[in-house]
Amino acid sequence: MEYVFHAKGHYNVTSKHKSTFEVTMDKEIGIRADCIVGVASEAKLEDFPDELLDAIKNENTVIKVQLETENAFDEIKGYGHPELELDHPTDMVCRKSDFKCSRTLMIKSDKAAVDLKKELVDDLKEGKDLQVKIIVELE
């Protein structure tokens, strides 16, 4: 199952956070927002189809997040969990840890903002368009 939406990069993207990365509906971010890689997202967690949300709430679900700009592509893998609330009104966060809150899209991610490909981060710093594809598969 797949879901695709778009966001944008921002000149304040630093991609330095060591345990998370985030896409937000907010249009502006400060320099301290070192986990945010995409702004002005056209989707929030509650916009995902019910079938996708149900799959994400299963701890046997593998979640892949594909981030793509005109010059770069990266894929991040993590897991779902029954305790994920998936109802934050603006933010979706992928975490290396198993911390869960309303903003968490996936846990036990294999990458955080600091691990993303340099070419992707460079495009995002220039404010380029970002395609986000969420792929869920039962393990």
Secondary structure, DSSP 8 states (H G I E B T S, - for coil): -EEEEEEE--TT-----SSEEEEES-S---TT-TTEEEBS-S--GGGS-HHHHHHHT-TTEEEEEEEE-SS-EEEEEEE--TT-----SSEEEEESS----TTEEEBS-S--GGGS-HHHHHHHHTT-EEEEEEEEEE-
